[in-house]
Amino acid sequence: MTINKVLAKGRSLAIRGVFLSIVLSALFLSGCGAELERPYDFSQTDAFDEQSDEGSLRAAGFAENLCVVTDFSGDSDSSVTAEAAAVFDLADAQTIFSKNAFERLYPASTTKVMTALLAIKYGNLSDEVTVTEDAVITEAGATLCGIQPGDKLTLEQLLYGLMLPSGNDAGAAIAVHMAGSIDAFADMMNEEARRLGATGTHFVNPHGLHDENHYTTAYDLYLIFNEALKYEIFRQVTGATAYSASYQSASGETVTATWKGGNWFLTGEREEPEGLTVFAGKTGTTQAAGYCLVMASRDAAEKEYISVVMKAPSRSGLYDNMSNIISKIVN
C-alpha cells in the first residue's frame, strides 16, 4: 500500500508517524543492514501487523533479500591471510564467512565491476564508441586491451576488453562514452554505490588505478557484484576465458584482437573445491591494493554464492585464500 492510500484511510497521526519512521529507517540503513546506526524492530510495531483488504501495511526492509554481516571483526581462521574476505549465500541470504568485511581497502581492478554494471544497466551495448585520448594510459603496470584513440568499437566489445584483459583503456573509453568525462562517470559510480547501499565506497576513476580517495569494502563489493549478476550479459562476459574482437582503427583498417581472462579458477590454473563451479569473477592487483578477487560460484544444487578476497599477499596466496573460504560452502 502506498503512503497516499494509507493517508486516505484516515489513519491516526500517531500511526502515520510510525510509518514515516520505518521508511526513513529503511532508507538510511548503512551498509544494507551491516552498520545499523538506527536499527528498527518491526516486531514492536503492532499497528503494522494490521491487515486490510489491500494487504499488509508492513514496510519491507532495505536488506530483506541481502546477506547481512553482523560480526564486524569476522570469523577467526588462520588459513585466511588476506586483509579482508567474505562468502555470501545468495539463495538463503546468509553470510557464511566474513573477515574485516567493512574495512575500507583499495579495490584495484575489481572497480571494473561497477564500470561494467553502469555500462550494462544504463548504456546501449550496440552503441559504436569512438576511443578518445582519455584511453591513453601510461602508468607503469597498467593493464591494457590495446585500443587507440580514434578506434571504433561497440560498447559490448569494450566490456570484454574491460573485464578479460582488465583494460584500463577500455574503462576510460566506456566512462567518456557514458558520461562525457572520467570525473562525471565517477560521479555516476558513486551515485550507484549509494543506491545499492555501498556506503563504504568512493570511486574516482573507472578502472581502479591507485588513488587514496578510491576505496571500497569486501561487503560493498558483494553488493555491487550481486547487482551486476542480475544481468545475463555480465555473467556471460565475466564467465568467458577469451574473446576475439574485430573493430575499426582510426585509419579505417580492421583490427582483430583476442583478449584472455585472468581468473585462475576459470582458466583451469586452479581447481575449485570439490562440489563447486566458479562461473564469473573479476581480479584486481596494484601494489597498494595487493591481490583481490570477487567471484560467483554455484554448488551441485545450483545454489549461487559470491565470495570476496581483498589484499592477499601474492597471486598464489589470493587463490589459496579464496579456496579456503569457499570450501566453507561445502564443508
Contacts in CASP RR format, 6 or more apart in sequence:
PFRMAT RR
TARGET T0000
AUTHOR 0000-0000-0000
METHOD contacts of the structure
MODEL  1
MTINKVLAKGRSLAIRGVFLSIVLSALFLSGCGAELERPYDFSQTDAFDE
QSDEGSLRAAGFAENLCVVTDFSGDSDSSVTAEAAAVFDLADAQTIFSKN
AFERLYPASTTKVMTALLAIKYGNLSDEVTVTEDAVITEAGATLCGIQPG
DKLTLEQLLYGLMLPSGNDAGAAIAVHMAGSIDAFADMMNEEARRLGATG
THFVNPHGLHDENHYTTAYDLYLIFNEALKYEIFRQVTGATAYSASYQSA
SGETVTATWKGGNWFLTGEREEPEGLTVFAGKTGTTQAAGYCLVMASRDA
AEKEYISVVMKAPSRSGLYDNMSNIISKIVN
1 52 0 8 1.000
1 54 0 8 1.000
1 55 0 8 1.000
1 57 0 8 1.000
3 19 0 8 1.000
3 23 0 8 1.000
5 54 0 8 1.000
6 16 0 8 1.000
6 19 0 8 1.000
6 57 0 8 1.000
7 16 0 8 1.000
9 52 0 8 1.000
11 19 0 8 1.000
15 47 0 8 1.000
18 45 0 8 1.000
18 47 0 8 1.000
18 48 0 8 1.000
19 48 0 8 1.000
19 57 0 8 1.000
19 59 0 8 1.000
21 40 0 8 1.000
22 40 0 8 1.000
22 42 0 8 1.000
22 45 0 8 1.000
22 48 0 8 1.000
22 59 0 8 1.000
23 59 0 8 1.000
25 38 0 8 1.000
25 39 0 8 1.000
25 40 0 8 1.000
26 40 0 8 1.000
26 59 0 8 1.000
26 60 0 8 1.000
26 61 0 8 1.000
26 62 0 8 1.000
27 62 0 8 1.000
28 37 0 8 1.000
28 38 0 8 1.000
29 36 0 8 1.000
29 38 0 8 1.000
29 61 0 8 1.000
29 62 0 8 1.000
29 63 0 8 1.000
29 197 0 8 1.000
30 36 0 8 1.000
30 37 0 8 1.000
30 197 0 8 1.000
30 199 0 8 1.000
31 63 0 8 1.000
31 102 0 8 1.000
31 197 0 8 1.000
31 198 0 8 1.000
31 199 0 8 1.000
31 200 0 8 1.000
31 219 0 8 1.000
31 220 0 8 1.000
31 223 0 8 1.000
32 62 0 8 1.000
32 63 0 8 1.000
32 66 0 8 1.000
32 68 0 8 1.000
32 196 0 8 1.000
32 197 0 8 1.000
32 219 0 8 1.000
32 223 0 8 1.000
33 62 0 8 1.000
33 63 0 8 1.000
33 66 0 8 1.000
33 68 0 8 1.000
34 63 0 8 1.000
34 68 0 8 1.000
34 69 0 8 1.000
34 70 0 8 1.000
34 101 0 8 1.000
34 102 0 8 1.000
34 219 0 8 1.000
35 102 0 8 1.000
35 199 0 8 1.000
42 48 0 8 1.000
42 58 0 8 1.000
42 59 0 8 1.000
47 57 0 8 1.000
48 56 0 8 1.000
48 57 0 8 1.000
48 58 0 8 1.000
48 59 0 8 1.000
49 56 0 8 1.000
49 58 0 8 1.000
50 56 0 8 1.000
50 57 0 8 1.000
62 197 0 8 1.000
65 93 0 8 1.000
66 93 0 8 1.000
66 223 0 8 1.000
66 226 0 8 1.000
67 88 0 8 1.000
67 89 0 8 1.000
67 90 0 8 1.000
67 93 0 8 1.000
67 94 0 8 1.000
67 95 0 8 1.000
67 222 0 8 1.000
68 93 0 8 1.000
68 95 0 8 1.000
69 86 0 8 1.000
69 95 0 8 1.000
69 98 0 8 1.000
69 101 0 8 1.000
69 102 0 8 1.000
69 219 0 8 1.000
70 95 0 8 1.000
71 98 0 8 1.000
72 101 0 8 1.000
72 102 0 8 1.000
73 99 0 8 1.000
73 100 0 8 1.000
74 98 0 8 1.000
74 99 0 8 1.000
74 100 0 8 1.000
74 101 0 8 1.000
75 97 0 8 1.000
75 98 0 8 1.000
75 99 0 8 1.000
77 97 0 8 1.000
77 99 0 8 1.000
77 324 0 8 1.000
77 325 0 8 1.000
79 320 0 8 1.000
79 321 0 8 1.000
79 324 0 8 1.000
80 97 0 8 1.000
80 99 0 8 1.000
80 321 0 8 1.000
80 324 0 8 1.000
80 325 0 8 1.000
81 312 0 8 1.000
81 313 0 8 1.000
81 317 0 8 1.000
81 320 0 8 1.000
81 321 0 8 1.000
82 99 0 8 1.000
82 291 0 8 1.000
82 309 0 8 1.000
82 310 0 8 1.000
82 311 0 8 1.000
82 312 0 8 1.000
82 313 0 8 1.000
82 317 0 8 1.000
82 318 0 8 1.000
82 321 0 8 1.000
83 100 0 8 1.000
83 103 0 8 1.000
83 105 0 8 1.000
83 310 0 8 1.000
83 311 0 8 1.000
83 312 0 8 1.000
84 99 0 8 1.000
84 100 0 8 1.000
84 101 0 8 1.000
84 103 0 8 1.000
84 105 0 8 1.000
84 217 0 8 1.000
84 218 0 8 1.000
84 308 0 8 1.000
84 309 0 8 1.000
84 310 0 8 1.000
84 311 0 8 1.000
85 97 0 8 1.000
85 98 0 8 1.000
85 99 0 8 1.000
85 100 0 8 1.000
85 218 0 8 1.000
85 307 0 8 1.000
85 308 0 8 1.000
85 309 0 8 1.000
85 310 0 8 1.000
85 321 0 8 1.000
85 322 0 8 1.000
85 325 0 8 1.000
86 95 0 8 1.000
86 97 0 8 1.000
86 98 0 8 1.000
86 99 0 8 1.000
86 101 0 8 1.000
86 218 0 8 1.000
86 219 0 8 1.000
86 222 0 8 1.000
86 307 0 8 1.000
86 308 0 8 1.000
86 325 0 8 1.000
87 95 0 8 1.000
87 96 0 8 1.000
87 97 0 8 1.000
87 98 0 8 1.000
87 305 0 8 1.000
87 306 0 8 1.000
87 307 0 8 1.000
87 308 0 8 1.000
87 325 0 8 1.000
87 326 0 8 1.000
87 328 0 8 1.000
87 329 0 8 1.000
88 94 0 8 1.000
88 95 0 8 1.000
88 96 0 8 1.000
88 222 0 8 1.000
88 226 0 8 1.000
88 305 0 8 1.000
88 306 0 8 1.000
88 307 0 8 1.000
89 95 0 8 1.000
89 96 0 8 1.000
89 303 0 8 1.000
89 305 0 8 1.000
89 329 0 8 1.000
90 226 0 8 1.000
90 229 0 8 1.000
90 303 0 8 1.000
90 304 0 8 1.000
90 305 0 8 1.000
90 306 0 8 1.000
91 303 0 8 1.000
91 304 0 8 1.000
92 303 0 8 1.000
95 101 0 8 1.000
96 305 0 8 1.000
96 328 0 8 1.000
96 329 0 8 1.000
97 325 0 8 1.000
97 328 0 8 1.000
98 218 0 8 1.000
98 219 0 8 1.000
99 218 0 8 1.000
100 218 0 8 1.000
101 217 0 8 1.000
101 218 0 8 1.000
101 219 0 8 1.000
102 200 0 8 1.000
102 217 0 8 1.000
102 218 0 8 1.000
102 219 0 8 1.000
103 217 0 8 1.000
103 218 0 8 1.000
104 200 0 8 1.000
104 215 0 8 1.000
104 216 0 8 1.000
104 217 0 8 1.000
105 215 0 8 1.000
105 216 0 8 1.000
105 217 0 8 1.000
105 218 0 8 1.000
105 289 0 8 1.000
105 310 0 8 1.000
105 311 0 8 1.000
106 208 0 8 1.000
106 210 0 8 1.000
106 214 0 8 1.000
106 215 0 8 1.000
106 286 0 8 1.000
106 288 0 8 1.000
106 289 0 8 1.000
106 290 0 8 1.000
106 311 0 8 1.000
107 208 0 8 1.000
107 214 0 8 1.000
107 215 0 8 1.000
107 216 0 8 1.000
107 221 0 8 1.000
107 284 0 8 1.000
107 289 0 8 1.000
107 292 0 8 1.000
107 310 0 8 1.000
108 208 0 8 1.000
108 210 0 8 1.000
108 284 0 8 1.000
108 285 0 8 1.000
108 286 0 8 1.000
108 289 0 8 1.000
108 290 0 8 1.000
108 292 0 8 1.000
109 143 0 8 1.000
109 166 0 8 1.000
109 168 0 8 1.000
109 207 0 8 1.000
109 208 0 8 1.000
109 282 0 8 1.000
109 283 0 8 1.000
109 284 0 8 1.000
109 285 0 8 1.000
109 292 0 8 1.000
110 216 0 8 1.000
110 221 0 8 1.000
110 282 0 8 1.000
110 283 0 8 1.000
110 284 0 8 1.000
110 292 0 8 1.000
110 293 0 8 1.000
110 294 0 8 1.000
110 310 0 8 1.000
111 203 0 8 1.000
111 205 0 8 1.000
111 206 0 8 1.000
111 207 0 8 1.000
111 208 0 8 1.000
111 214 0 8 1.000
111 216 0 8 1.000
112 162 0 8 1.000
112 163 0 8 1.000
112 166 0 8 1.000
112 167 0 8 1.000
112 171 0 8 1.000
112 206 0 8 1.000
112 207 0 8 1.000
112 208 0 8 1.000
112 282 0 8 1.000
113 221 0 8 1.000
113 224 0 8 1.000
113 225 0 8 1.000
113 228 0 8 1.000
113 282 0 8 1.000
113 294 0 8 1.000
114 189 0 8 1.000
114 192 0 8 1.000
114 193 0 8 1.000
114 203 0 8 1.000
114 206 0 8 1.000
114 224 0 8 1.000
115 162 0 8 1.000
115 171 0 8 1.000
115 174 0 8 1.000
115 175 0 8 1.000
115 185 0 8 1.000
115 189 0 8 1.000
115 206 0 8 1.000
115 207 0 8 1.000
116 159 0 8 1.000
116 162 0 8 1.000
116 163 0 8 1.000
116 228 0 8 1.000
116 234 0 8 1.000
116 237 0 8 1.000
116 238 0 8 1.000
117 192 0 8 1.000
117 224 0 8 1.000
117 227 0 8 1.000
117 228 0 8 1.000
117 231 0 8 1.000
117 234 0 8 1.000
118 178 0 8 1.000
118 185 0 8 1.000
118 188 0 8 1.000
118 189 0 8 1.000
118 192 0 8 1.000
119 125 0 8 1.000
119 155 0 8 1.000
119 158 0 8 1.000
119 159 0 8 1.000
119 162 0 8 1.000
119 174 0 8 1.000
119 178 0 8 1.000
120 159 0 8 1.000
120 228 0 8 1.000
120 231 0 8 1.000
120 233 0 8 1.000
120 234 0 8 1.000
121 192 0 8 1.000
121 231 0 8 1.000
122 178 0 8 1.000
122 188 0 8 1.000
123 155 0 8 1.000
123 178 0 8 1.000
124 155 0 8 1.000
125 154 0 8 1.000
125 155 0 8 1.000
125 156 0 8 1.000
125 159 0 8 1.000
125 233 0 8 1.000
126 154 0 8 1.000
126 155 0 8 1.000
126 156 0 8 1.000
127 154 0 8 1.000
127 155 0 8 1.000
127 177 0 8 1.000
128 152 0 8 1.000
128 153 0 8 1.000
128 154 0 8 1.000
129 152 0 8 1.000
129 153 0 8 1.000
129 154 0 8 1.000
129 155 0 8 1.000
129 158 0 8 1.000
129 173 0 8 1.000
129 174 0 8 1.000
129 177 0 8 1.000
130 150 0 8 1.000
130 151 0 8 1.000
130 152 0 8 1.000
131 147 0 8 1.000
131 148 0 8 1.000
131 149 0 8 1.000
131 150 0 8 1.000
131 151 0 8 1.000
131 152 0 8 1.000
131 153 0 8 1.000
131 169 0 8 1.000
131 173 0 8 1.000
132 149 0 8 1.000
132 150 0 8 1.000
132 172 0 8 1.000
132 173 0 8 1.000
132 176 0 8 1.000
133 149 0 8 1.000
134 172 0 8 1.000
134 173 0 8 1.000
134 175 0 8 1.000
134 176 0 8 1.000
134 181 0 8 1.000
134 182 0 8 1.000
135 147 0 8 1.000
135 148 0 8 1.000
135 149 0 8 1.000
135 169 0 8 1.000
135 170 0 8 1.000
135 171 0 8 1.000
135 172 0 8 1.000
135 173 0 8 1.000
135 176 0 8 1.000
136 149 0 8 1.000
136 169 0 8 1.000
137 144 0 8 1.000
137 168 0 8 1.000
137 169 0 8 1.000
137 172 0 8 1.000
137 207 0 8 1.000
137 209 0 8 1.000
139 209 0 8 1.000
142 168 0 8 1.000
142 209 0 8 1.000
143 165 0 8 1.000
143 166 0 8 1.000
143 167 0 8 1.000
143 168 0 8 1.000
144 165 0 8 1.000
144 167 0 8 1.000
144 168 0 8 1.000
144 169 0 8 1.000
145 161 0 8 1.000
145 162 0 8 1.000
145 164 0 8 1.000
145 165 0 8 1.000
145 167 0 8 1.000
145 169 0 8 1.000
145 170 0 8 1.000
145 257 0 8 1.000
145 259 0 8 1.000
146 167 0 8 1.000
146 169 0 8 1.000
146 257 0 8 1.000
147 153 0 8 1.000
147 158 0 8 1.000
147 169 0 8 1.000
147 170 0 8 1.000
147 173 0 8 1.000
148 249 0 8 1.000
148 250 0 8 1.000
149 250 0 8 1.000
150 249 0 8 1.000
150 250 0 8 1.000
151 247 0 8 1.000
151 248 0 8 1.000
151 249 0 8 1.000
151 250 0 8 1.000
151 255 0 8 1.000
152 247 0 8 1.000
152 248 0 8 1.000
153 173 0 8 1.000
153 245 0 8 1.000
153 247 0 8 1.000
153 248 0 8 1.000
154 247 0 8 1.000
155 174 0 8 1.000
155 177 0 8 1.000
156 233 0 8 1.000
157 245 0 8 1.000
157 247 0 8 1.000
158 170 0 8 1.000
158 171 0 8 1.000
158 173 0 8 1.000
158 174 0 8 1.000
158 177 0 8 1.000
159 170 0 8 1.000
159 174 0 8 1.000
159 233 0 8 1.000
159 237 0 8 1.000
160 237 0 8 1.000
160 240 0 8 1.000
160 243 0 8 1.000
160 245 0 8 1.000
160 259 0 8 1.000
161 167 0 8 1.000
161 170 0 8 1.000
161 243 0 8 1.000
161 245 0 8 1.000
161 259 0 8 1.000
162 170 0 8 1.000
162 171 0 8 1.000
162 174 0 8 1.000
163 237 0 8 1.000
163 238 0 8 1.000
163 261 0 8 1.000
163 282 0 8 1.000
164 237 0 8 1.000
164 240 0 8 1.000
164 241 0 8 1.000
164 242 0 8 1.000
164 243 0 8 1.000
164 259 0 8 1.000
164 260 0 8 1.000
164 261 0 8 1.000
164 262 0 8 1.000
165 259 0 8 1.000
165 260 0 8 1.000
165 261 0 8 1.000
166 261 0 8 1.000
166 262 0 8 1.000
166 282 0 8 1.000
166 283 0 8 1.000
166 284 0 8 1.000
167 207 0 8 1.000
168 207 0 8 1.000
168 208 0 8 1.000
168 209 0 8 1.000
171 206 0 8 1.000
171 207 0 8 1.000
172 182 0 8 1.000
172 206 0 8 1.000
172 207 0 8 1.000
174 185 0 8 1.000
174 206 0 8 1.000
175 181 0 8 1.000
175 182 0 8 1.000
175 185 0 8 1.000
175 186 0 8 1.000
175 205 0 8 1.000
175 206 0 8 1.000
176 182 0 8 1.000
176 185 0 8 1.000
178 185 0 8 1.000
178 188 0 8 1.000
179 185 0 8 1.000
179 187 0 8 1.000
179 188 0 8 1.000
182 205 0 8 1.000
182 206 0 8 1.000
185 206 0 8 1.000
186 203 0 8 1.000
186 204 0 8 1.000
186 205 0 8 1.000
186 206 0 8 1.000
189 203 0 8 1.000
189 206 0 8 1.000
190 201 0 8 1.000
190 202 0 8 1.000
190 203 0 8 1.000
193 199 0 8 1.000
193 200 0 8 1.000
193 201 0 8 1.000
193 202 0 8 1.000
193 203 0 8 1.000
193 216 0 8 1.000
193 220 0 8 1.000
193 224 0 8 1.000
196 220 0 8 1.000
196 223 0 8 1.000
196 224 0 8 1.000
196 227 0 8 1.000
197 220 0 8 1.000
197 223 0 8 1.000
198 216 0 8 1.000
198 217 0 8 1.000
198 220 0 8 1.000
198 223 0 8 1.000
198 224 0 8 1.000
199 220 0 8 1.000
200 215 0 8 1.000
200 216 0 8 1.000
200 217 0 8 1.000
200 220 0 8 1.000
201 215 0 8 1.000
201 216 0 8 1.000
201 217 0 8 1.000
201 220 0 8 1.000
201 224 0 8 1.000
202 213 0 8 1.000
202 214 0 8 1.000
202 215 0 8 1.000
202 216 0 8 1.000
203 214 0 8 1.000
203 216 0 8 1.000
204 211 0 8 1.000
204 213 0 8 1.000
204 214 0 8 1.000
205 211 0 8 1.000
205 214 0 8 1.000
208 214 0 8 1.000
208 286 0 8 1.000
209 286 0 8 1.000
210 286 0 8 1.000
210 287 0 8 1.000
210 288 0 8 1.000
210 289 0 8 1.000
216 224 0 8 1.000
218 308 0 8 1.000
218 309 0 8 1.000
218 310 0 8 1.000
221 294 0 8 1.000
221 308 0 8 1.000
221 310 0 8 1.000
222 294 0 8 1.000
222 306 0 8 1.000
222 308 0 8 1.000
225 281 0 8 1.000
225 282 0 8 1.000
225 294 0 8 1.000
225 296 0 8 1.000
225 306 0 8 1.000
225 308 0 8 1.000
226 306 0 8 1.000
228 234 0 8 1.000
228 238 0 8 1.000
229 235 0 8 1.000
229 280 0 8 1.000
229 296 0 8 1.000
229 304 0 8 1.000
229 306 0 8 1.000
234 280 0 8 1.000
235 279 0 8 1.000
235 280 0 8 1.000
235 296 0 8 1.000
237 243 0 8 1.000
238 280 0 8 1.000
238 281 0 8 1.000
238 282 0 8 1.000
239 263 0 8 1.000
239 266 0 8 1.000
239 279 0 8 1.000
239 280 0 8 1.000
239 281 0 8 1.000
240 261 0 8 1.000
241 260 0 8 1.000
241 261 0 8 1.000
241 266 0 8 1.000
241 267 0 8 1.000
242 258 0 8 1.000
242 259 0 8 1.000
242 260 0 8 1.000
242 261 0 8 1.000
243 258 0 8 1.000
243 259 0 8 1.000
244 256 0 8 1.000
244 257 0 8 1.000
244 258 0 8 1.000
244 259 0 8 1.000
245 256 0 8 1.000
245 257 0 8 1.000
245 258 0 8 1.000
245 259 0 8 1.000
246 254 0 8 1.000
246 255 0 8 1.000
246 256 0 8 1.000
247 254 0 8 1.000
247 255 0 8 1.000
247 257 0 8 1.000
248 254 0 8 1.000
248 255 0 8 1.000
249 255 0 8 1.000
260 267 0 8 1.000
261 267 0 8 1.000
262 283 0 8 1.000
263 278 0 8 1.000
263 281 0 8 1.000
263 282 0 8 1.000
263 283 0 8 1.000
263 293 0 8 1.000
263 295 0 8 1.000
264 270 0 8 1.000
264 319 0 8 1.000
265 271 0 8 1.000
265 272 0 8 1.000
265 278 0 8 1.000
265 295 0 8 1.000
265 297 0 8 1.000
265 319 0 8 1.000
265 322 0 8 1.000
266 278 0 8 1.000
266 281 0 8 1.000
270 319 0 8 1.000
270 323 0 8 1.000
272 278 0 8 1.000
272 297 0 8 1.000
272 323 0 8 1.000
272 326 0 8 1.000
273 323 0 8 1.000
273 326 0 8 1.000
273 327 0 8 1.000
273 329 0 8 1.000
273 330 0 8 1.000
274 330 0 8 1.000
275 299 0 8 1.000
275 300 0 8 1.000
275 330 0 8 1.000
276 297 0 8 1.000
276 298 0 8 1.000
276 299 0 8 1.000
276 305 0 8 1.000
276 326 0 8 1.000
276 329 0 8 1.000
276 330 0 8 1.000
277 297 0 8 1.000
277 298 0 8 1.000
277 299 0 8 1.000
278 295 0 8 1.000
278 296 0 8 1.000
278 297 0 8 1.000
279 296 0 8 1.000
279 297 0 8 1.000
279 298 0 8 1.000
280 295 0 8 1.000
280 296 0 8 1.000
281 293 0 8 1.000
281 294 0 8 1.000
281 295 0 8 1.000
281 296 0 8 1.000
282 293 0 8 1.000
282 294 0 8 1.000
282 295 0 8 1.000
283 291 0 8 1.000
283 292 0 8 1.000
283 293 0 8 1.000
283 318 0 8 1.000
284 291 0 8 1.000
284 292 0 8 1.000
284 293 0 8 1.000
285 291 0 8 1.000
285 292 0 8 1.000
285 315 0 8 1.000
289 310 0 8 1.000
289 311 0 8 1.000
290 311 0 8 1.000
290 312 0 8 1.000
290 313 0 8 1.000
291 309 0 8 1.000
291 311 0 8 1.000
291 312 0 8 1.000
291 313 0 8 1.000
291 314 0 8 1.000
291 315 0 8 1.000
291 317 0 8 1.000
291 318 0 8 1.000
292 309 0 8 1.000
292 310 0 8 1.000
292 311 0 8 1.000
292 312 0 8 1.000
292 318 0 8 1.000
293 308 0 8 1.000
293 309 0 8 1.000
293 312 0 8 1.000
293 318 0 8 1.000
293 319 0 8 1.000
293 322 0 8 1.000
294 306 0 8 1.000
294 307 0 8 1.000
294 308 0 8 1.000
294 309 0 8 1.000
295 306 0 8 1.000
295 307 0 8 1.000
295 322 0 8 1.000
296 304 0 8 1.000
296 305 0 8 1.000
296 306 0 8 1.000
296 307 0 8 1.000
297 304 0 8 1.000
297 305 0 8 1.000
297 307 0 8 1.000
297 326 0 8 1.000
297 329 0 8 1.000
298 304 0 8 1.000
298 305 0 8 1.000
299 305 0 8 1.000
299 329 0 8 1.000
299 330 0 8 1.000
305 326 0 8 1.000
305 329 0 8 1.000
307 322 0 8 1.000
307 325 0 8 1.000
307 326 0 8 1.000
309 318 0 8 1.000
309 321 0 8 1.000
309 322 0 8 1.000
309 325 0 8 1.000
312 318 0 8 1.000
312 320 0 8 1.000
312 321 0 8 1.000
END
